[in-house]
Amino acid sequence: MLHDNQSNPASRTIYSVTELNRSAATVLEQNFSWIWVEGEISNLAQPSSGHIYFSLKDSGAQVRCAMFKSRNNGLKFQPENGQQVQIRGKVSLYQPRGDYQLIVDRMEEAGDGALQRKFELLKTKLAAEGLFDEDYKQDIPELPECIGVITSNTGAAIHDVLSVIERRFPSIPVKLYSVPVQGDAAAPAICRALALAEEQADCDVLLLVRGGGSLEDLWAFNEESVAHAIYDCPIPVVSGIGHEVDITIADFVADIRAATPTAAAETVTPDQTSWLQSMAWYQQRLQQLMAEKIQRRNETLGWQNKRLSQQHPVAVVQRLSQRLDDIEQRLSYAWRYSLQQQQNRYQQLRARLLAASPELLVSNYQHCLQILGQNLHHQIQQILERQTARLQNNARTLNAISPLNTLERGYSITSNNKGAAISHSDEVAVGDEIQTRLHKGQIISQIKKILTE
């Protein structure tokens, strides 16, 4: 027979409702970390606090959810009842009511939302592996010898690319690597085309292009295998996938990302009009340089002829004679200049000697001593005047508070036979002798009666 271990009230563990809900919340939060859940929104409420409360349901069950204001600021859509969403949340318990609920951290629309999350995860992974680093990007040839185009042979992208090349530089050959650009077979076919282009080595730049579409339509260009194939390809790859707003993993890995297939074709092909203008400018510049060189040669020839004529003996003697006259003039000028410098130096030394004479120094010191004596006498006179004024002021203050001055106004000072001043009737008794000091003279008297009031 089984017995209840806690049938004895003393051995029971008794929870309050608050403790029970708190323990249940702890168990839920510890056993469920952040999880993703997909379902349909119902009972949506958005109070003025900015928080969002709703139920997430499927055909068999529902769960209450709360998304606080600090988290829903980043929502890219407006939640509505009946909308299919995917949420990331933490399982918890609203203790005041005992309601099991999800605390929502992120919310995405289902379908493209799942693909977008997969896109972000792969993007983060490949970025960490270095596939997007600019250091590994290859330069595009200025004038390609052959352009390889990896795309569908029936899509609009190939026609756009060929039209641009035909317009800008039709002499560049183009090689098409036809592949499906949508569906499960697209990614493997793109990888094989990149490998084939590397093996054949006919092209020095590759265009990976297709027209626009949804995220699901473009998904082949978000596959990890395609990213690694582009990264490993030794031939520069230019991506032109979708419209300007479409971004794929292939765009991040490619050596250059163009907004559209048309822009990709324009990126790799020079403008023939610009090239023809440049060729004409170079031709004109070459002709100008040749004319300038011929002119410089003619000028050099004339200069050489002039030098040859200057080497005649008569011309040499004339130049040497002129140089001798020039040296004689310079020597005379140098001698006069040196004499003048010596005279200036003499005058400077004489002036310095006179300035350092002892008589002048003694005169200067006597003048300074006279000034210092005058200053000292003036300062002593000021100190005496200040001290005299201070003494007179202290005398007036002392006289104002002197007891003798008080006696002169009719007051008196009474003391006992020991000479101590009496200020209260309790200090004497009947029969005691007291001494009263007046302004002039003193009185000795005996107390006959004491009045306390």
Secondary structure per residue as TSV (DSSP state, phi and psi in degrees):
chain	resnum	aa	ss	phi	psi
A	1	M	-	360.0	130.9
A	2	L	-	-84.4	141.7
A	3	H	-	-118.6	142.8
A	4	D	-	-75.3	118.8
A	5	N	T	-61.9	-27.8
A	6	Q	T	-109.4	24.7
A	7	S	-	-65.4	-24.7
A	8	N	S	-79.8	119.6
A	9	P	G	-55.8	-28.0
A	10	A	G	-70.3	-23.0
A	11	S	G	-101.2	3.4
A	12	R	-	-76.2	145.8
A	13	T	-	-100.0	113.9
A	14	I	-	-111.1	123.3
A	15	Y	-	-97.0	142.6
A	16	S	-	-79.3	164.5
A	17	V	H	-61.2	-40.4
A	18	T	H	-61.6	-44.7
A	19	E	H	-64.1	-40.1
A	20	L	H	-61.3	-48.4
A	21	N	H	-66.1	-37.5
A	22	R	H	-64.9	-40.9
A	23	S	H	-67.1	-41.6
A	24	A	H	-63.5	-41.0
A	25	A	H	-62.0	-40.9
A	26	T	H	-62.9	-43.6
A	27	V	H	-61.8	-44.8
A	28	L	H	-63.7	-46.3
A	29	E	H	-67.9	-31.5
A	30	Q	H	-78.9	-28.2
A	31	N	H	-96.7	-13.9
A	32	F	-	-125.1	111.0
A	33	S	-	-84.0	-156.8
A	34	W	S	-66.5	129.3
A	35	I	E	-132.1	155.8
A	36	W	E	-101.3	135.5
A	37	V	E	-135.5	138.3
A	38	E	E	-114.6	140.0
A	39	G	E	-177.6	-171.6
A	40	E	E	-105.1	136.6
A	41	I	E	-75.8	135.4
A	42	S	E	-146.3	163.8
A	43	N	E	53.5	41.1
A	44	L	E	-70.8	132.0
A	45	A	E	-136.3	132.5
A	46	Q	-	-130.7	83.5
A	47	P	-	-68.7	174.0
A	48	S	T	-66.2	-15.2
A	49	S	T	-66.2	-18.4
A	50	G	S	95.2	-10.6
A	51	H	-	-75.6	159.0
A	52	I	E	-121.6	128.1
A	53	Y	E	-121.9	135.7
A	54	F	E	-161.8	172.1
A	55	S	E	-111.0	143.1
A	56	L	E	-111.3	122.6
A	57	K	E	-133.2	159.2
A	58	D	-	-131.0	-162.3
A	59	S	S	-69.2	-18.4
A	60	G	S	-116.4	-15.2
A	61	A	-	-163.1	172.3
A	62	Q	E	-146.8	159.8
A	63	V	E	-142.5	140.2
A	64	R	E	-76.7	146.0
A	65	C	E	-135.8	149.4
A	66	A	E	-134.7	129.0
A	67	M	E	-124.4	112.7
A	68	F	-	-79.8	162.0
A	69	K	H	-57.7	-37.3
A	70	S	H	-64.9	-19.6
A	71	R	H	-100.5	-30.3
A	72	N	H	-86.1	-0.8
A	73	N	T	-63.2	-25.9
A	74	G	T	-92.1	8.3
A	75	L	-	-63.9	135.8
A	76	K	S	-95.8	4.6
A	77	F	S	-150.3	166.3
A	78	Q	-	-97.0	112.2
A	79	P	-	-62.1	144.1
A	80	E	-	-140.2	153.7
A	81	N	T	-61.3	139.4
A	82	G	T	86.3	-4.1
A	83	Q	-	-82.0	135.8
A	84	Q	E	-86.6	122.1
A	85	V	E	-134.9	164.0
A	86	Q	E	-117.3	131.6
A	87	I	E	-124.5	150.2
A	88	R	E	-110.9	127.3
A	89	G	E	-154.0	175.1
A	90	K	E	-117.8	132.2
A	91	V	E	-71.7	132.8
A	92	S	E	-149.5	-174.1
A	93	L	E	-137.4	127.1
A	94	Y	E	-81.2	100.9
A	95	Q	T	-62.8	-39.1
A	96	P	T	-58.1	-32.5
A	97	R	T	-111.0	-6.9
A	98	G	T	71.7	24.9
A	99	D	E	-87.8	130.2
A	100	Y	E	-76.0	131.9
A	101	Q	E	-152.0	170.4
A	102	L	E	-113.3	130.1
A	103	I	E	-91.1	110.9
A	104	V	E	-87.2	132.4
A	105	D	E	-103.8	-38.8
A	106	R	E	-138.1	150.5
A	107	M	E	-139.5	131.1
A	108	E	E	-133.5	150.2
A	109	E	E	-68.1	140.5
A	110	A	T	-69.6	162.0
A	111	G	T	87.7	-103.2
A	112	D	H	-59.9	-27.2
A	113	G	H	-61.7	-43.1
A	114	A	H	-65.6	-40.8
A	115	L	H	-66.2	-38.2
A	116	Q	H	-63.5	-39.2
A	117	R	H	-66.3	-41.4
A	118	K	H	-62.2	-38.7
A	119	F	H	-61.4	-47.8
A	120	E	H	-63.6	-40.4
A	121	L	H	-63.8	-45.0
A	122	L	H	-67.4	-37.8
A	123	K	H	-60.7	-44.8
A	124	T	H	-63.2	-41.8
A	125	K	H	-63.8	-48.9
A	126	L	H	-68.6	-33.6
A	127	A	H	-63.4	-40.5
A	128	A	H	-65.7	-30.3
A	129	E	H	-79.6	-8.6
A	130	G	T	91.1	11.4
A	131	L	T	-70.9	-17.1
A	132	F	T	-101.0	1.4
A	133	D	-	-62.9	134.7
A	134	E	G	-66.4	-23.7
A	135	D	G	-63.5	-23.6
A	136	Y	G	-98.7	1.7
A	137	K	-	-72.3	140.3
A	138	Q	-	-98.0	149.6
A	139	D	-	-77.7	146.6
A	140	I	-	-89.0	133.3
A	141	P	-	-61.7	142.1
A	142	E	S	-66.3	-39.7
A	143	L	S	-131.6	94.2
A	144	P	-	-63.0	143.9
A	145	E	S	-82.1	-28.0
A	146	C	-	-158.9	135.9
A	147	I	E	-107.8	125.3
A	148	G	E	-96.7	135.3
A	149	V	E	-120.0	119.4
A	150	I	E	-104.8	106.6
A	151	T	E	-169.0	-178.7
A	152	S	-	-77.6	140.1
A	153	N	T	-78.4	-4.8
A	154	T	T	-113.0	-3.0
A	155	G	S	-84.6	171.3
A	156	A	H	-74.3	-21.7
A	157	A	H	-62.9	-42.5
A	158	I	H	-65.7	-35.5
A	159	H	H	-69.2	-39.0
A	160	D	H	-63.4	-43.1
A	161	V	H	-64.3	-47.1
A	162	L	H	-64.6	-36.2
A	163	S	H	-64.8	-41.5
A	164	V	H	-65.3	-45.5
A	165	I	H	-64.1	-40.0
A	166	E	H	-62.5	-37.0
A	167	R	H	-77.4	-38.5
A	168	R	H	-90.7	-42.6
A	169	F	-	-157.3	77.5
A	170	P	T	-66.2	-14.3
A	171	S	T	-77.9	-11.3
A	172	I	S	-78.4	123.7
A	173	P	-	-71.2	149.6
A	174	V	E	-124.4	135.6
A	175	K	E	-120.7	126.2
A	176	L	E	-97.0	129.4
A	177	Y	E	-108.6	97.1
A	178	S	E	-75.4	127.1
A	179	V	-	-143.5	153.5
A	180	P	-	-70.0	142.9
A	181	V	-	-113.4	14.9
A	182	Q	S	-156.2	142.8
A	183	G	S	102.1	178.2
A	184	D	T	-66.4	-29.2
A	185	A	T	-82.3	-8.5
A	186	A	H	-69.1	-49.6
A	187	A	H	-60.7	-48.8
A	188	P	H	-60.1	-37.7
A	189	A	H	-66.6	-39.1
A	190	I	H	-63.7	-42.1
A	191	C	H	-62.1	-41.9
A	192	R	H	-66.1	-37.7
A	193	A	H	-65.2	-40.6
A	194	L	H	-64.1	-41.7
A	195	A	H	-65.3	-39.9
A	196	L	H	-65.9	-40.9
A	197	A	H	-62.4	-39.1
A	198	E	H	-65.2	-41.1
A	199	E	H	-67.2	-43.6
A	200	Q	H	-75.7	-31.1
A	201	A	-	54.9	34.6
A	202	D	-	-84.8	-26.5
A	203	C	-	-110.9	147.2
A	204	D	S	-109.0	5.8
A	205	V	E	-158.1	146.5
A	206	L	E	-123.3	139.4
A	207	L	E	-108.2	122.2
A	208	L	E	-106.7	105.4
A	209	V	E	-136.1	156.9
A	210	R	E	-166.5	164.7
A	211	G	-	-77.3	-177.6
A	212	G	-	-74.3	170.4
A	213	G	-	173.1	-179.1
A	214	S	-	-74.4	172.7
A	215	L	T	-59.5	-37.3
A	216	E	T	-68.8	-38.4
A	217	D	T	-63.9	-35.2
A	218	L	T	-90.3	7.6
A	219	W	G	-64.9	-26.9
A	220	A	G	-57.2	-30.4
A	221	F	G	-84.7	1.2
A	222	N	G	-107.5	7.6
A	223	E	-	-77.8	142.9
A	224	E	H	-63.1	-35.2
A	225	S	H	-63.8	-38.6
A	226	V	H	-66.8	-40.1
A	227	A	H	-59.9	-46.5
A	228	H	H	-67.4	-35.6
A	229	A	H	-64.7	-40.3
A	230	I	H	-66.3	-44.0
A	231	Y	H	-62.8	-38.5
A	232	D	H	-81.6	-11.8
A	233	C	-	-72.8	126.4
A	234	P	S	-75.6	-12.4
A	235	I	S	-91.1	133.9
A	236	P	-	-56.7	136.9
A	237	V	E	-118.3	129.1
A	238	V	E	-111.9	124.8
A	239	S	E	-97.9	140.9
A	240	G	E	-144.3	81.1
A	241	I	E	-115.4	121.8
A	242	G	S	74.2	-153.7
A	243	H	S	-93.0	-178.5
A	244	E	T	-61.7	-33.1
A	245	V	T	-82.7	-12.3
A	246	D	-	-81.1	127.9
A	247	I	-	-125.8	129.8
A	248	T	-	-123.0	167.9
A	249	I	H	-60.6	-36.8
A	250	A	H	-60.1	-33.3
A	251	D	H	-64.2	-38.0
A	252	F	H	-70.3	-33.6
A	253	V	H	-84.4	-31.8
A	254	A	S	-58.2	155.1
A	255	D	S	-67.6	-33.7
A	256	I	E	-140.6	137.3
A	257	R	E	-107.1	122.2
A	258	A	E	-104.4	152.1
A	259	A	S	-70.0	-32.3
A	260	T	S	-143.4	167.0
A	261	P	H	-57.6	-38.6
A	262	T	H	-62.0	-44.5
A	263	A	H	-64.9	-34.7
A	264	A	H	-63.6	-43.5
A	265	A	H	-65.0	-38.0
A	266	E	H	-67.9	-29.1
A	267	T	H	-66.7	-36.2
A	268	V	H	-98.8	-6.6
A	269	T	S	-114.9	129.9
A	270	P	-	-72.0	160.3
A	271	D	-	-86.4	116.8
A	272	Q	H	-63.4	-32.1
A	273	T	H	-63.5	-43.6
A	274	S	H	-64.7	-38.4
A	275	W	H	-66.6	-41.0
A	276	L	H	-64.0	-39.6
A	277	Q	H	-64.1	-40.0
A	278	S	H	-64.7	-40.8
A	279	M	H	-63.3	-40.4
A	280	A	H	-65.0	-39.5
A	281	W	H	-65.6	-41.6
A	282	Y	H	-63.6	-39.5
A	283	Q	H	-62.5	-45.7
A	284	Q	H	-63.0	-40.6
A	285	R	H	-65.7	-38.0
A	286	L	H	-64.6	-43.1
A	287	Q	H	-63.4	-40.0
A	288	Q	H	-64.2	-43.1
A	289	L	H	-64.6	-38.9
A	290	M	H	-64.0	-41.4
A	291	A	H	-65.3	-40.9
A	292	E	H	-65.4	-37.3
A	293	K	H	-67.0	-41.1
A	294	I	H	-62.3	-41.8
A	295	Q	H	-63.1	-41.9
A	296	R	H	-64.8	-36.6
A	297	R	H	-63.1	-42.7
A	298	N	H	-63.9	-40.7
A	299	E	H	-64.8	-38.2
A	300	T	H	-64.3	-41.1
A	301	L	H	-62.4	-43.9
A	302	G	H	-63.4	-39.7
A	303	W	H	-64.9	-39.2
A	304	Q	H	-64.2	-39.9
A	305	N	H	-63.0	-39.9
A	306	K	H	-66.0	-41.1
A	307	R	H	-64.3	-38.8
A	308	L	H	-62.1	-40.9
A	309	S	H	-69.2	-28.1
A	310	Q	H	-75.6	-15.0
A	311	Q	T	-84.3	5.8
A	312	H	S	-63.6	141.0
A	313	P	H	-54.3	-40.1
A	314	V	H	-60.9	-43.1
A	315	A	H	-66.1	-36.0
A	316	V	H	-65.4	-44.6
A	317	V	H	-61.7	-41.9
A	318	Q	H	-61.7	-42.4
A	319	R	H	-66.3	-39.0
A	320	L	H	-68.0	-37.3
A	321	S	H	-65.0	-44.6
A	322	Q	H	-62.6	-37.7
A	323	R	H	-66.6	-36.9
A	324	L	H	-63.6	-42.9
A	325	D	H	-62.2	-40.3
A	326	D	H	-64.9	-40.8
A	327	I	H	-66.0	-38.5
A	328	E	H	-62.8	-43.2
A	329	Q	H	-64.6	-42.0
A	330	R	H	-65.5	-37.7
A	331	L	H	-65.7	-42.2
A	332	S	H	-63.4	-42.6
A	333	Y	H	-65.6	-39.5
A	334	A	H	-64.7	-38.7
A	335	W	H	-65.6	-45.0
A	336	R	H	-64.2	-39.5
A	337	Y	H	-65.3	-40.6
A	338	S	H	-65.1	-40.4
A	339	L	H	-62.5	-43.6
A	340	Q	H	-62.1	-39.9
A	341	Q	H	-63.5	-39.6
A	342	Q	H	-67.2	-38.4
A	343	Q	H	-65.5	-41.3
A	344	N	H	-62.6	-39.0
A	345	R	H	-64.5	-39.5
A	346	Y	H	-63.2	-45.9
A	347	Q	H	-62.5	-37.6
A	348	Q	H	-65.6	-44.8
A	349	L	H	-65.0	-39.5
A	350	R	H	-63.3	-41.8
A	351	A	H	-65.3	-38.9
A	352	R	H	-65.3	-38.0
A	353	L	H	-65.4	-43.0
A	354	L	H	-65.0	-37.4
A	355	A	H	-66.7	-26.7
A	356	A	T	-94.3	12.3
A	357	S	-	-63.5	137.8
A	358	P	H	-61.3	-35.5
A	359	E	H	-59.3	-42.4
A	360	L	H	-65.9	-40.1
A	361	L	H	-64.1	-44.8
A	362	V	H	-61.6	-42.1
A	363	S	H	-62.0	-41.4
A	364	N	H	-64.1	-43.6
A	365	Y	H	-65.8	-38.9
A	366	Q	H	-63.2	-40.4
A	367	H	H	-63.9	-41.6
A	368	C	H	-64.4	-40.7
A	369	L	H	-64.5	-38.8
A	370	Q	H	-64.1	-42.2
A	371	I	H	-64.7	-43.2
A	372	L	H	-63.1	-39.2
A	373	G	H	-63.1	-42.9
A	374	Q	H	-63.0	-42.1
A	375	N	H	-63.6	-41.0
A	376	L	H	-64.7	-44.5
A	377	H	H	-61.9	-41.0
A	378	H	H	-64.9	-40.7
A	379	Q	H	-68.4	-39.7
A	380	I	H	-63.2	-42.0
A	381	Q	H	-60.8	-41.3
A	382	Q	H	-65.4	-41.2
A	383	I	H	-63.5	-43.1
A	384	L	H	-62.5	-41.4
A	385	E	H	-64.3	-42.1
A	386	R	H	-65.7	-41.8
A	387	Q	H	-67.6	-38.0
A	388	T	H	-62.7	-45.7
A	389	A	H	-62.1	-39.6
A	390	R	H	-65.6	-40.9
A	391	L	H	-64.0	-42.9
A	392	Q	H	-63.3	-39.4
A	393	N	H	-65.5	-42.0
A	394	N	H	-65.3	-36.9
A	395	A	H	-64.2	-44.3
A	396	R	H	-62.0	-40.0
A	397	T	H	-66.1	-42.7
A	398	L	H	-64.8	-40.7
A	399	N	H	-65.6	-34.9
A	400	A	H	-67.1	-31.7
A	401	I	H	-102.6	5.4
A	402	S	-	-70.6	135.8
A	403	P	H	-60.6	-32.2
A	404	L	H	-62.5	-39.3
A	405	N	H	-64.0	-36.7
A	406	T	H	-65.0	-41.6
A	407	L	H	-62.7	-33.5
A	408	E	H	-65.2	-24.3
A	409	R	T	-86.9	6.0
A	410	G	T	109.4	-1.4
A	411	Y	-	-86.7	167.4
A	412	S	-	-139.2	166.3
A	413	I	E	-124.3	124.8
A	414	T	E	-109.0	132.9
A	415	S	E	-134.2	160.8
A	416	N	-	-81.6	-176.2
A	417	N	T	-68.3	-8.4
A	418	K	T	-96.2	-2.9
A	419	G	S	92.4	3.4
A	420	A	-	-85.4	136.4
A	421	A	B	-66.3	139.1
A	422	I	-	-101.1	125.1
A	423	S	-	-117.3	-5.1
A	424	H	S	-147.4	148.3
A	425	S	G	-68.7	-20.4
A	426	D	G	-71.7	-12.0
A	427	E	G	-84.7	-6.3
A	428	V	-	-132.5	168.0
A	429	A	-	-133.1	164.2
A	430	V	T	-62.4	132.8
A	431	G	T	99.7	-15.2
A	432	D	-	-71.4	146.0
A	433	E	E	-88.4	139.3
A	434	I	E	-129.5	156.2
A	435	Q	E	-119.1	126.6
A	436	T	E	-113.9	122.5
A	437	R	E	-101.0	125.2
A	438	L	-	-103.8	-177.8
A	439	H	S	-61.9	-38.0
A	440	K	S	-132.0	109.8
A	441	G	-	95.9	174.7
A	442	Q	E	-134.4	156.1
A	443	I	E	-126.8	129.8
A	444	I	E	-102.9	125.4
A	445	S	E	-140.6	168.0
A	446	Q	E	-121.4	140.0
A	447	I	-	-79.8	128.0
A	448	K	-	-105.7	-29.7
A	449	K	-	-152.4	143.9
A	450	I	-	-118.6	125.9
A	451	L	-	-108.2	126.9
A	452	T	-	-83.8	-14.7
A	453	E	-	-113.9	360.0
